[in-house]
Amino acid sequence: MLAKIFRRAIILLAVYSIVIIGIFVLQFKNDSIISEKLGTLHIVLLESAADDNSVSLKNKFTVSFNGITFSGNDEKSVRMMTGNSSRAVSLVSWEKTSPLSCILHFTQGVDIQFSVSDDTSLAFLNVRAKIPQNADFVVIPYSFSVGSAVTAISDSRIQVTNKKVSWELSASEIEDNMLVVSRKEPVASYVHIDKNRSFSFAMANGLDAASETAYINIIEDLKNNLISSFPQSLSDTSPLSEQEAVSYVAVMAEKGRYNEAVDAVPQSFKKSTSRTYLSAPFFNNLSVTSESLFRQMQSYSDMIQAAAETGTYDVFTVKNLADYMCMHPGSSAIHKLLQSTAESELEGITVLQASGILSVYADLYEKNSELAAMLSGATGKCISKIENSCSFDDSRITIAEKGTLLSVINAAGAGDALLRYGKITGNADYAAGGRLILHSYLKDSASFDLRTLSELYPAVVHTNMYYPHYEIMAFDNGQAVWAWTCANNISYENDNAGAITLAIDFPLSYTHYVIISGIQQFKTIYIYNMAFRSDYRFETYNSSGYVYRQDRSTLLLKSRHRSEIETIRLIYTEKAAEQSDEIHEEEVGTGE
């Protein structure tokens, strides 16, 4: 009897198994699995064949790497978001871009790139999203493997331990098994945590020395110490450097003491033949100092071209590099440099180079977001370099590289770059880390000499428009029109009817000097609503004046303000001259 029951059970089990297998075969008879190993990264996709033998991907994928899996399907899909609206996107294709990276292409123009640093067991993973213009975020489902234990969590970071190895997932936001990457911070990372590493920027968050108040105070102390040390330095036997003079005048101007500062600078410096374009906005001699500016423009071009070809990164430490890039946004060399830097693993990069890349990214983010996006893939690696070089003791950070402590100037540059990046991306840990580095190195600025203070000032203060700077006013016929100036603002308006108007914002009665590039030859120039003639002695008059360099398409301008907004009008056609409101032939002058 028992044998009969047992045989019947076996028969039923076999029938059920055949039915189940049959259902499975019918359901997936036209599907095939794509399985690829990219180092320690494992990607699985599902491919479906139609009746006409055409093949397409199903909206189903898994990407697994050292205890974390990213996935998507019709029920739990990758999504793009704008404001409060959310839209699912579907997988349409994929490509293996290298032995260690691949890109998944989704509908709506969303791309997600997965890349690992090397083929070792402790390689790190970068997840980079290409986000279309009509979206702000891309959301990717993820999960940790069974046995993983979360050991620390914040809005942008999760640390987990898996098989006695610790890892950290970081992104713009992390919530409910959803990884959020943003237009501001399009790269997420999953990296091995070295247990011997004693510091993380998250440790700075919440410390008094890393607060905004503490940061404001140390920057104000730096400014005051710079001002107070200047008179003392004049009694020294060593000559005043150009950087010392420029930083002093800029910080005094910010406090409403511009004329006092200009007068305090010795005549021996003002008349020095070694002065460059750096001090030209304060101390004239534009015809001579502008030549050094033209050489600097060529130097930017040469350095970018060389760096793009050789894959080196020292160029990012050059001051005002981002401004030059914004003047030439279509340059193939610039694009190559930014993209190759973003794609590189940046092995062997120095803290100074990492800080430079972050600073250039921050500048580009404010001035040209498309160029910034090309460089964004490098930022996470630069932050890791700085973080790994930090030591933390008694609420103070020190930065060392190969056993050598960084100088105050280079360390402060690293802190400032980190702070700016943290503010841009809304990452409180990075911002706090940057402020703590700055506090650690600048809290004793009263003991610094004038040289150090003057070098530090432009490295950590970016809001003082009195400090000489580039200002890109417009693009006319594809060419950048820009100025080297200390003015608060210069606007440029081409009426396309033969006249260009420049409006310069600077305090009433003050005098400054401007080098304006990209100005084409004009018929007449109006200053104070009067027609002026070019005069090589223009800087000696108690009035505004100019010289035009046709070979450089450059206007050299002395601007003595009779009003806070001084208007310069360039006339190119007879019709525009006739329409000018204040044209009086008897008023044509040199400014004498």
LODO-501661 format. One record per residue (C-alpha): x, y, z; residue number from 1; residue in one letter. Coordinates in steps of 0.02 Angstrom, whole numbers, plus 50000, padded with zeros to 5 digits. Each point is the difference from the previous one (the first is absolute). Layout:
<nodes>
((X; Y; Z); NUM; 'A');
...
</nodes>
This chain:
<nodes>
((50000; 50000; 50000); 1; 'M');
((50138; 50119; 50050); 2; 'L');
((50097; 49957; 49844); 3; 'A');
((49848; 50042; 49893); 4; 'K');
((49980; 50169; 50086); 5; 'I');
((50185; 50035; 49979); 6; 'F');
((49995; 49958; 49813); 7; 'R');
((49851; 50115; 49976); 8; 'R');
((50089; 50143; 50090); 9; 'A');
((50152; 49976; 49889); 10; 'I');
((49893; 50003; 49844); 11; 'I');
((49909; 50159; 50055); 12; 'L');
((50164; 50084; 50043); 13; 'L');
((50070; 49957; 49830); 14; 'A');
((49844; 50067; 49913); 15; 'V');
((50008; 50162; 50100); 16; 'Y');
((50185; 50020; 49963); 17; 'S');
((49969; 49976; 49814); 18; 'I');
((49860; 50129; 50003); 19; 'V');
((50106; 50126; 50095); 20; 'I');
((50148; 49975; 49886); 21; 'I');
((49886; 50013; 49850); 22; 'G');
((49930; 50164; 50061); 23; 'I');
((50175; 50065; 50030); 24; 'F');
((50057; 49946; 49827); 25; 'V');
((49848; 50077; 49917); 26; 'L');
((50027; 50162; 50094); 27; 'Q');
((50186; 50016; 49965); 28; 'F');
((50023; 49901; 49841); 29; 'K');
((50046; 50157; 49905); 30; 'N');
((50107; 50077; 50137); 31; 'D');
((50186; 49984; 50027); 32; 'S');
((50110; 50059; 50142); 33; 'I');
((50149; 50115; 49975); 34; 'I');
((50129; 49979; 50138); 35; 'S');
((50161; 50102; 50001); 36; 'E');
((50142; 50012; 50125); 37; 'K');
((50093; 50166; 50004); 38; 'L');
((50133; 49970; 50129); 39; 'G');
((49903; 49971; 50162); 40; 'T');
((49845; 50081; 49923); 41; 'L');
((49867; 49878; 49938); 42; 'H');
((49862; 50060; 49883); 43; 'I');
((49849; 49894; 49952); 44; 'V');
((49876; 50053; 49865); 45; 'L');
((49853; 49913; 49917); 46; 'L');
((49987; 49998; 49811); 47; 'E');
((49839; 49957; 49907); 48; 'S');
((49977; 49941; 49820); 49; 'A');
((49843; 50047; 49904); 50; 'A');
((49912; 49895; 49868); 51; 'D');
((50094; 50093; 49864); 52; 'D');
((50164; 49947; 50084); 53; 'N');
((50038; 50179; 50055); 54; 'S');
((50081; 50011; 50171); 55; 'V');
((49973; 50130; 50137); 56; 'S');
((50039; 50020; 50184); 57; 'L');
((49867; 49977; 50129); 58; 'K');
((49983; 50133; 50133); 59; 'N');
((50090; 49892; 50127); 60; 'K');
((50179; 50008; 50062); 61; 'F');
((50109; 49966; 50150); 62; 'T');
((50174; 50069; 50030); 63; 'V');
((50088; 49919; 50148); 64; 'S');
((50163; 50052; 50083); 65; 'F');
((50073; 49945; 50167); 66; 'N');
((49839; 49987; 50099); 67; 'G');
((49895; 50132; 49912); 68; 'I');
((49879; 49974; 49856); 69; 'T');
((49922; 50133; 49889); 70; 'F');
((49845; 49943; 49908); 71; 'S');
((49850; 50052; 49900); 72; 'G');
((49842; 49924; 49928); 73; 'N');
((49821; 50046; 49957); 74; 'D');
((49946; 49991; 50182); 75; 'E');
((50148; 50093; 50076); 76; 'K');
((50075; 50106; 49863); 77; 'S');
((50135; 50130; 49978); 78; 'V');
((49917; 50171; 50007); 79; 'R');
((50039; 50178; 49952); 80; 'M');
((49933; 50143; 50105); 81; 'M');
((49967; 50185; 49982); 82; 'T');
((49935; 50089; 50153); 83; 'G');
((49858; 49894; 50068); 84; 'N');
((49967; 49907; 49838); 85; 'S');
((50074; 49828; 49963); 86; 'S');
((50005; 49896; 49841); 87; 'R');
((50056; 49820; 49975); 88; 'A');
((50128; 49968; 49865); 89; 'V');
((50028; 49833; 49913); 90; 'S');
((50159; 49911; 49949); 91; 'L');
((50024; 50002; 49810); 92; 'V');
((50182; 49953; 49969); 93; 'S');
((50169; 49980; 50078); 94; 'W');
((50183; 50005; 49951); 95; 'E');
((50162; 49939; 50074); 96; 'K');
((50113; 50152; 49990); 97; 'T');
((50156; 49918; 50073); 98; 'S');
((50051; 49840; 50089); 99; 'P');
((49948; 50085; 50163); 100; 'L');
((49851; 50108; 49953); 101; 'S');
((49833; 49999; 49911); 102; 'C');
((49856; 50119; 49964); 103; 'I');
((49815; 49962; 50011); 104; 'L');
((49893; 50108; 49885); 105; 'H');
((49822; 50039; 50053); 106; 'F');
((49854; 50091; 49923); 107; 'T');
((49987; 50190; 50019); 108; 'Q');
((50188; 50018; 49971); 109; 'G');
((50053; 49929; 50168); 110; 'V');
((50167; 49907; 50002); 111; 'D');
((50080; 49913; 50149); 112; 'I');
((50183; 49952; 49995); 113; 'Q');
((50073; 49870; 50119); 114; 'F');
((50190; 49996; 50011); 115; 'S');
((50122; 49917; 50117); 116; 'V');
((50175; 50063; 50038); 117; 'S');
((50092; 49835; 49974); 118; 'D');
((49975; 49812; 50004); 119; 'D');
((50051; 49972; 50182); 120; 'T');
((49882; 49949; 50140); 121; 'S');
((50010; 50173; 50078); 122; 'L');
((49969; 50103; 49844); 123; 'A');
((49879; 50144; 50014); 124; 'F');
((49843; 50027; 49897); 125; 'L');
((49940; 50163; 49921); 126; 'N');
((49820; 50019; 49941); 127; 'V');
((49980; 50150; 49884); 128; 'R');
((49835; 50060; 49929); 129; 'A');
((49973; 50104; 49846); 130; 'K');
((49846; 50103; 50043); 131; 'I');
((49897; 50081; 49862); 132; 'P');
((49966; 50187; 50002); 133; 'Q');
((49818; 49976; 50052); 134; 'N');
((50046; 49907; 50161); 135; 'A');
((50092; 50040; 50161); 136; 'D');
((50028; 49826; 50073); 137; 'F');
((50013; 49817; 49952); 138; 'V');
((49947; 49869; 50128); 139; 'V');
((50073; 49824; 49995); 140; 'I');
((49935; 49855; 50106); 141; 'P');
((50133; 49907; 50099); 142; 'Y');
((50017; 49870; 50138); 143; 'S');
((50134; 49925; 50107); 144; 'F');
((50031; 49813; 50001); 145; 'S');
((49940; 49885; 50138); 146; 'V');
((50119; 50010; 50147); 147; 'G');
((50047; 50183; 49975); 148; 'S');
((49989; 50107; 50157); 149; 'A');
((49976; 50189; 49994); 150; 'V');
((50124; 50080; 50120); 151; 'T');
((49972; 50186; 49963); 152; 'A');
((49872; 50099; 49902); 153; 'I');
((49966; 50181; 49948); 154; 'S');
((49902; 50085; 49861); 155; 'D');
((50142; 49976; 49877); 156; 'S');
((50104; 49856; 50068); 157; 'R');
((49976; 49822; 50061); 158; 'I');
((50138; 49891; 50072); 159; 'Q');
((49975; 49812; 49999); 160; 'V');
((50100; 49848; 50050); 161; 'T');
((49993; 49845; 49890); 162; 'N');
((50105; 49846; 50033); 163; 'K');
((50106; 50100; 50124); 164; 'K');
((50040; 50130; 49866); 165; 'V');
((49932; 50178; 50018); 166; 'S');
((49932; 50104; 49856); 167; 'W');
((49928; 50173; 49982); 168; 'E');
((49864; 50051; 49878); 169; 'L');
((49990; 50188; 49968); 170; 'S');
((49887; 50100; 49885); 171; 'A');
((49903; 50163; 49990); 172; 'S');
((49862; 49915; 50102); 173; 'E');
((49967; 49824; 50063); 174; 'I');
((49827; 49950; 50059); 175; 'E');
((49893; 49843; 50015); 176; 'D');
((50110; 49890; 49891); 177; 'N');
((50003; 50136; 49868); 178; 'M');
((50161; 50082; 49941); 179; 'L');
((49974; 50180; 49943); 180; 'V');
((50124; 50086; 49884); 181; 'V');
((49975; 50182; 49954); 182; 'S');
((50050; 50119; 49863); 183; 'R');
((50113; 50085; 50127); 184; 'K');
((50077; 49836; 50060); 185; 'E');
((49974; 49870; 49861); 186; 'P');
((50124; 49873; 50068); 187; 'V');
((49972; 49876; 50142); 188; 'A');
((50137; 49889; 50070); 189; 'S');
((50019; 49837; 50095); 190; 'Y');
((50172; 49985; 50077); 191; 'V');
((50094; 49889; 50120); 192; 'H');
((50029; 50076; 50172); 193; 'I');
((50175; 49981; 50066); 194; 'D');
((49982; 49962; 50185); 195; 'K');
((50169; 50081; 50030); 196; 'N');
((49936; 50166; 49932); 197; 'R');
((49966; 50112; 50149); 198; 'S');
((49900; 50139; 49921); 199; 'F');
((49842; 50030; 49901); 200; 'S');
((49926; 50170; 49956); 201; 'F');
((49841; 49943; 50084); 202; 'A');
((50095; 50014; 50165); 203; 'M');
((50011; 50188; 49976); 204; 'A');
((49813; 50026; 49987); 205; 'N');
((49935; 50074; 50162); 206; 'G');
((50166; 50060; 50070); 207; 'L');
((50007; 50182; 50057); 208; 'D');
((50160; 50030; 49901); 209; 'A');
((49910; 49940; 49842); 210; 'A');
((49850; 50116; 50021); 211; 'S');
((49956; 50143; 49883); 212; 'E');
((50026; 50124; 50141); 213; 'T');
((50176; 49938; 50034); 214; 'A');
((50038; 50010; 49813); 215; 'Y');
((49938; 50179; 49985); 216; 'I');
((50104; 50051; 50150); 217; 'N');
((50164; 49926; 49937); 218; 'I');
((49977; 50080; 49829); 219; 'I');
((49966; 50169; 50081); 220; 'E');
((50153; 49978; 50111); 221; 'D');
((50104; 49962; 49845); 222; 'L');
((49941; 50161; 49918); 223; 'K');
((50035; 50105; 50155); 224; 'N');
((50172; 49922; 50023); 225; 'N');
((50041; 50036; 49818); 226; 'L');
((49954; 50183; 50023); 227; 'I');
((50095; 50021; 50162); 228; 'S');
((50158; 49915; 49937); 229; 'S');
((50016; 50109; 49844); 230; 'F');
((50065; 50160; 50083); 231; 'P');
((50123; 49899; 50102); 232; 'Q');
((50070; 49918; 49844); 233; 'S');
((50040; 50168; 49920); 234; 'L');
((50139; 50025; 50126); 235; 'S');
((50083; 49837; 49946); 236; 'D');
((50146; 50005; 49882); 237; 'T');
((49924; 49875; 49880); 238; 'S');
((49898; 50078; 49859); 239; 'P');
((49811; 49986; 49995); 240; 'L');
((49942; 49859; 49888); 241; 'S');
((49861; 50021; 49872); 242; 'E');
((49890; 49872; 50087); 243; 'Q');
((50020; 50091; 50167); 244; 'E');
((49949; 50167; 49924); 245; 'A');
((49851; 49928; 49906); 246; 'V');
((49929; 49901; 50146); 247; 'S');
((50018; 50151; 50115); 248; 'Y');
((49911; 50121; 49883); 249; 'V');
((49862; 49874; 49967); 250; 'A');
((49961; 49965; 50183); 251; 'V');
((50007; 50186; 50042); 252; 'M');
((49884; 50040; 49854); 253; 'A');
((49875; 49873; 50066); 254; 'E');
((49996; 50101; 50161); 255; 'K');
((49974; 50165; 49907); 256; 'G');
((50181; 50057; 50012); 257; 'R');
((50054; 49985; 49818); 258; 'Y');
((50084; 50169; 49976); 259; 'N');
((50089; 49986; 50167); 260; 'E');
((50071; 49832; 49949); 261; 'A');
((50057; 50058; 49827); 262; 'V');
((50087; 50150; 50078); 263; 'D');
((50086; 49890; 50130); 264; 'A');
((50089; 49895; 49868); 265; 'V');
((50175; 50071; 49974); 266; 'P');
((50039; 50092; 49839); 267; 'Q');
((50150; 49886; 49977); 268; 'S');
((49881; 49855; 49974); 269; 'F');
((49879; 50096; 49889); 270; 'K');
((50142; 50050; 49884); 271; 'K');
((50083; 49829; 50003); 272; 'S');
((50034; 49924; 49829); 273; 'T');
((49971; 49826; 50072); 274; 'S');
((49814; 50030; 50026); 275; 'R');
((49880; 49892; 49898); 276; 'T');
((49818; 50002; 49951); 277; 'Y');
((49955; 49940; 50176); 278; 'L');
((50015; 50174; 50075); 279; 'S');
((49950; 50098; 49843); 280; 'A');
((49819; 50033; 50056); 281; 'P');
((50066; 50099; 50149); 282; 'F');
((50161; 50079; 49939); 283; 'F');
((49987; 50037; 49812); 284; 'N');
((50141; 49981; 49871); 285; 'N');
((49879; 49898; 49894); 286; 'L');
((50100; 50011; 49839); 287; 'S');
((50144; 49906; 50081); 288; 'V');
((49912; 49885; 50122); 289; 'T');
((49870; 49943; 49872); 290; 'S');
((50140; 49910; 49907); 291; 'E');
((50020; 49881; 50147); 292; 'S');
((49812; 49966; 49991); 293; 'L');
((50013; 49955; 49816); 294; 'F');
((50144; 49883; 50042); 295; 'R');
((49895; 49921; 50138); 296; 'Q');
((49860; 49965; 49877); 297; 'M');
((50122; 49908; 49886); 298; 'Q');
((50070; 49908; 50150); 299; 'S');
((49827; 49937; 50048); 300; 'Y');
((49976; 49935; 49823); 301; 'S');
((50170; 49914; 49995); 302; 'D');
((49980; 49919; 50172); 303; 'M');
((49826; 49933; 49962); 304; 'I');
((50056; 49929; 49833); 305; 'Q');
((50151; 49915; 50080); 306; 'A');
((49899; 49931; 50146); 307; 'A');
((49866; 49932; 49884); 308; 'A');
((50132; 49908; 49899); 309; 'E');
((50104; 49934; 50145); 310; 'T');
((49865; 49966; 50130); 311; 'G');
((50083; 50104; 50137); 312; 'T');
((49907; 50102; 50132); 313; 'Y');
((50113; 50142; 50057); 314; 'D');
((49905; 50117; 49884); 315; 'V');
((49853; 49995; 50121); 316; 'F');
((50105; 50089; 50130); 317; 'T');
((50020; 50154; 49890); 318; 'V');
((49901; 50151; 50060); 319; 'K');
((49847; 50052; 49900); 320; 'N');
((50009; 49849; 49885); 321; 'L');
((49811; 49982; 50000); 322; 'A');
((49978; 50178; 49936); 323; 'D');
((50106; 49962; 49848); 324; 'Y');
((49898; 49842; 49969); 325; 'M');
((49840; 50101; 50008); 326; 'C');
((50071; 50122; 49872); 327; 'M');
((50026; 49853; 49881); 328; 'H');
((49857; 49880; 50039); 329; 'P');
((50010; 49912; 49832); 330; 'G');
((50185; 49960; 50007); 331; 'S');
((50035; 49818; 49958); 332; 'S');
((50156; 50002; 50109); 333; 'A');
((49899; 50060; 50150); 334; 'I');
((49867; 49867; 49970); 335; 'H');
((50133; 49866; 49986); 336; 'K');
((50086; 50055; 50159); 337; 'L');
((49840; 50005; 50102); 338; 'L');
((49931; 49836; 49935); 339; 'Q');
((50163; 49903; 50013); 340; 'S');
((50025; 50063; 50178); 341; 'T');
((49824; 49946; 50046); 342; 'A');
((50025; 49827; 49925); 343; 'E');
((50172; 49973; 50076); 344; 'S');
((50026; 49905; 50163); 345; 'E');
((50116; 50143; 50052); 346; 'L');
((50128; 49880; 50071); 347; 'E');
((50147; 50092; 50078); 348; 'G');
((49909; 50166; 50003); 349; 'I');
((50065; 50123; 50132); 350; 'T');
((49894; 50093; 50127); 351; 'V');
((50043; 50163; 49912); 352; 'L');
((49940; 49931; 49833); 353; 'Q');
((49843; 49928; 50079); 354; 'A');
((49962; 50168; 50080); 355; 'S');
((50029; 50086; 49833); 356; 'G');
((49878; 49885; 49910); 357; 'I');
((49866; 50031; 50132); 358; 'L');
((50028; 50189; 49990); 359; 'S');
((49989; 50000; 49811); 360; 'V');
((49841; 49898; 50011); 361; 'Y');
((49926; 50124; 50125); 362; 'A');
((50044; 50148; 49888); 363; 'D');
((49930; 49915; 49846); 364; 'L');
((49841; 49952; 50092); 365; 'Y');
((49967; 50184; 50034); 366; 'E');
((50047; 50061; 49825); 367; 'K');
((49971; 49859; 49875); 368; 'N');
((49904; 49847; 50060); 369; 'S');
((50031; 49902; 49839); 370; 'E');
((50188; 50008; 50023); 371; 'L');
((49979; 49958; 50184); 372; 'A');
((49902; 49844; 49954); 373; 'A');
((50145; 49938; 49894); 374; 'M');
((50113; 50005; 50154); 375; 'L');
((49876; 49935; 50129); 376; 'S');
((50059; 49820; 49991); 377; 'G');
((50167; 50050; 50078); 378; 'A');
((49933; 50085; 50155); 379; 'T');
((49967; 49845; 50107); 380; 'G');
((50177; 49936; 49972); 381; 'K');
((50072; 50171; 50045); 382; 'C');
((49900; 50004; 50162); 383; 'I');
((50061; 49826; 50044); 384; 'S');
((50180; 50056; 49971); 385; 'K');
((49981; 50148; 50117); 386; 'I');
((49906; 49898; 50130); 387; 'E');
((50129; 49860; 49999); 388; 'N');
((50137; 50130; 50029); 389; 'S');
((49918; 50072; 50156); 390; 'C');
((50036; 49958; 50181); 391; 'S');
((49884; 50050; 50141); 392; 'F');
((50049; 50038; 50178); 393; 'D');
((49918; 50107; 50133); 394; 'D');
((49877; 50081; 49876); 395; 'S');
((50142; 50050; 49886); 396; 'R');
((50044; 49936; 49826); 397; 'I');
((50174; 49986; 49929); 398; 'T');
((50036; 49952; 49820); 399; 'I');
((50155; 49905; 49951); 400; 'A');
((50062; 49919; 49840); 401; 'E');
((50136; 49869; 49995); 402; 'K');
((50045; 50044; 50179); 403; 'G');
((50015; 50186; 49967); 404; 'T');
((49877; 50126; 50071); 405; 'L');
((49918; 50116; 49875); 406; 'L');
((50038; 50185; 50010); 407; 'S');
((49870; 50115; 50076); 408; 'V');
((49960; 50071; 49827); 409; 'I');
((49976; 49831; 49916); 410; 'N');
((49901; 49928; 50146); 411; 'A');
((49886; 50152; 50004); 412; 'A');
((49974; 49979; 49813); 413; 'G');
((49945; 49821; 50028); 414; 'A');
((49880; 50053; 50136); 415; 'G');
((49926; 50139; 49894); 416; 'D');
((49977; 49885; 49850); 417; 'A');
((49913; 49870; 50108); 418; 'L');
((49888; 50132; 50080); 419; 'L');
((49947; 50072; 49833); 420; 'R');
((49963; 49827; 49929); 421; 'Y');
((49900; 49955; 50155); 422; 'G');
((49894; 50157; 49982); 423; 'K');
((49970; 49970; 49815); 424; 'I');
((49943; 49821; 50026); 425; 'T');
((49912; 50029; 50165); 426; 'G');
((50115; 49874; 50086); 427; 'N');
((50010; 50056; 50182); 428; 'A');
((50144; 49881; 50040); 429; 'D');
((50112; 50071; 49865); 430; 'Y');
((49957; 50180; 50046); 431; 'A');
((50035; 49965; 50184); 432; 'A');
((50163; 49914; 49955); 433; 'G');
((50054; 50150; 49897); 434; 'G');
((49960; 50122; 50139); 435; 'R');
((50092; 49893; 50127); 436; 'L');
((50156; 49994; 49891); 437; 'I');
((49994; 50190; 49980); 438; 'L');
((49975; 50026; 50186); 439; 'H');
((50144; 49882; 50040); 440; 'S');
((50122; 50093; 49889); 441; 'Y');
((49939; 50181; 50012); 442; 'L');
((49954; 50020; 50183); 443; 'K');
((50177; 50061; 50036); 444; 'D');
((50006; 50123; 49855); 445; 'S');
((50055; 50141; 50117); 446; 'A');
((50173; 49920; 49998); 447; 'S');
((50011; 49992; 49809); 448; 'F');
((50110; 50120; 49903); 449; 'D');
((49931; 50114; 49864); 450; 'L');
((50059; 49885; 49860); 451; 'R');
((49901; 49853; 50069); 452; 'T');
((49846; 50105; 50038); 453; 'L');
((50000; 50077; 49826); 454; 'S');
((50013; 49828; 49918); 455; 'E');
((49863; 49929; 50109); 456; 'L');
((49878; 50142; 49967); 457; 'Y');
((49955; 49960; 49817); 458; 'P');
((50008; 49814; 50038); 459; 'A');
((49858; 50007; 50128); 460; 'V');
((49902; 50159; 49958); 461; 'V');
((49898; 49996; 49839); 462; 'H');
((49865; 50131; 50027); 463; 'T');
((50104; 50160; 49999); 464; 'N');
((49978; 50072; 49826); 465; 'M');
((50133; 50132; 50037); 466; 'Y');
((50130; 49863; 49984); 467; 'Y');
((50059; 50003; 49817); 468; 'P');
((49905; 49871; 49900); 469; 'H');
((49941; 49949; 49828); 470; 'Y');
((49824; 50046; 49953); 471; 'E');
((49922; 49922; 49846); 472; 'I');
((49871; 50127; 49941); 473; 'M');
((49934; 49923; 49840); 474; 'A');
((50035; 49898; 49845); 475; 'F');
((49994; 50104; 49842); 476; 'D');
((50007; 49906; 49835); 477; 'N');
((50061; 49848; 50097); 478; 'G');
((50144; 50094; 50082); 479; 'Q');
((50008; 50031; 50187); 480; 'A');
((50000; 50182; 50055); 481; 'V');
((50085; 50004; 50169); 482; 'W');
((50085; 50119; 50119); 483; 'A');
((50141; 49994; 50126); 484; 'W');
((49933; 50114; 50133); 485; 'T');
((49966; 50041; 50183); 486; 'C');
((49827; 50072; 49961); 487; 'A');
((49847; 49931; 50088); 488; 'N');
((49919; 49965; 49833); 489; 'N');
((50017; 50044; 49815); 490; 'I');
((49851; 49975; 49885); 491; 'S');
((50011; 49992; 49811); 492; 'Y');
((49859; 50039; 49880); 493; 'E');
((50010; 49992; 49811); 494; 'N');
((49846; 50084; 49924); 495; 'D');
((50039; 49917; 49831); 496; 'N');
((49977; 50171; 49922); 497; 'A');
((50179; 50060; 50008); 498; 'G');
((50024; 50039; 50184); 499; 'A');
((50067; 49906; 50153); 500; 'I');
((49973; 50063; 50177); 501; 'T');
((50109; 49954; 50148); 502; 'L');
((49934; 50039; 50174); 503; 'A');
((50133; 49991; 50136); 504; 'I');
((49953; 49989; 50185); 505; 'D');
((50128; 50076; 50119); 506; 'F');
((49989; 50121; 50147); 507; 'P');
((49972; 50184; 49963); 508; 'L');
((50159; 50105; 49980); 509; 'S');
((50115; 49848; 50002); 510; 'Y');
((50120; 49959; 49858); 511; 'T');
((50042; 49829; 49932); 512; 'H');
((50071; 49926; 49840); 513; 'Y');
((49924; 49870; 49884); 514; 'V');
((50068; 49889; 49861); 515; 'I');
((49855; 49950; 49887); 516; 'I');
((50030; 49866; 49867); 517; 'S');
((49890; 49958; 49851); 518; 'G');
((49962; 50180; 49952); 519; 'I');
((50001; 50030; 49814); 520; 'Q');
((50063; 50162; 49922); 521; 'Q');
((49872; 50140; 50026); 522; 'F');
((49975; 50171; 49921); 523; 'K');
((49970; 50100; 50158); 524; 'T');
((49998; 49971; 50188); 525; 'I');
((49891; 50099; 50120); 526; 'Y');
((50051; 50021; 50183); 527; 'I');
((49902; 50117; 50113); 528; 'Y');
((49887; 50021; 49846); 529; 'N');
((50145; 50083; 49910); 530; 'M');
((50100; 49937; 49852); 531; 'A');
((50179; 49959; 50051); 532; 'F');
((50159; 49976; 49898); 533; 'R');
((50130; 49867; 50033); 534; 'S');
((50149; 50072; 50093); 535; 'D');
((50151; 49902; 50064); 536; 'Y');
((50008; 50122; 50148); 537; 'R');
((49822; 49956; 50053); 538; 'F');
((50052; 49931; 50169); 539; 'E');
((50079; 50165; 50054); 540; 'T');
((49841; 50105; 49987); 541; 'Y');
((49879; 50030; 50143); 542; 'N');
((49864; 49923; 49895); 543; 'S');
((49952; 49843; 49908); 544; 'S');
((50090; 49957; 49840); 545; 'G');
((50053; 49857; 49888); 546; 'Y');
((50116; 49923; 49873); 547; 'V');
((49940; 49871; 49873); 548; 'Y');
((50112; 49856; 49945); 549; 'R');
((49936; 49949; 49830); 550; 'Q');
((50128; 49859; 49986); 551; 'D');
((49927; 49923; 50158); 552; 'R');
((49818; 50055; 49981); 553; 'S');
((50022; 50071; 50173); 554; 'T');
((49941; 50159; 50085); 555; 'L');
((50114; 50068; 50138); 556; 'L');
((49890; 50110; 50108); 557; 'L');
((50026; 50117; 50147); 558; 'K');
((49832; 50023; 50087); 559; 'S');
((49983; 50144; 50123); 560; 'R');
((49822; 49993; 50061); 561; 'H');
((49892; 50156; 49998); 562; 'R');
((49856; 49882; 50037); 563; 'S');
((49993; 49827; 50076); 564; 'E');
((49948; 49925; 49833); 565; 'I');
((50113; 50074; 49866); 566; 'E');
((49942; 49974; 49820); 567; 'T');
((50118; 49977; 49853); 568; 'I');
((49921; 50004; 49828); 569; 'R');
((50089; 49931; 49846); 570; 'L');
((49937; 50060; 49831); 571; 'I');
((50027; 49895; 49843); 572; 'Y');
((49888; 50079; 49867); 573; 'T');
((49952; 50175; 49943); 574; 'E');
((49818; 49962; 50036); 575; 'K');
((50040; 49954; 50179); 576; 'A');
((50101; 50160; 50017); 577; 'A');
((49853; 50103; 49941); 578; 'E');
((49887; 49916; 50127); 579; 'Q');
((50118; 50028; 50145); 580; 'S');
((49918; 50115; 50127); 581; 'D');
((50150; 50104; 50046); 582; 'E');
((50105; 50031; 49846); 583; 'I');
((50082; 50170; 49998); 584; 'H');
((50150; 50023; 49889); 585; 'E');
((50069; 50141; 50109); 586; 'E');
((50005; 49881; 50149); 587; 'E');
((50120; 49877; 49920); 588; 'V');
((50147; 49989; 50120); 589; 'G');
((50139; 49898; 50073); 590; 'T');
((49943; 50021; 50178); 591; 'G');
((50120; 50144; 50041); 592; 'E');
</nodes>
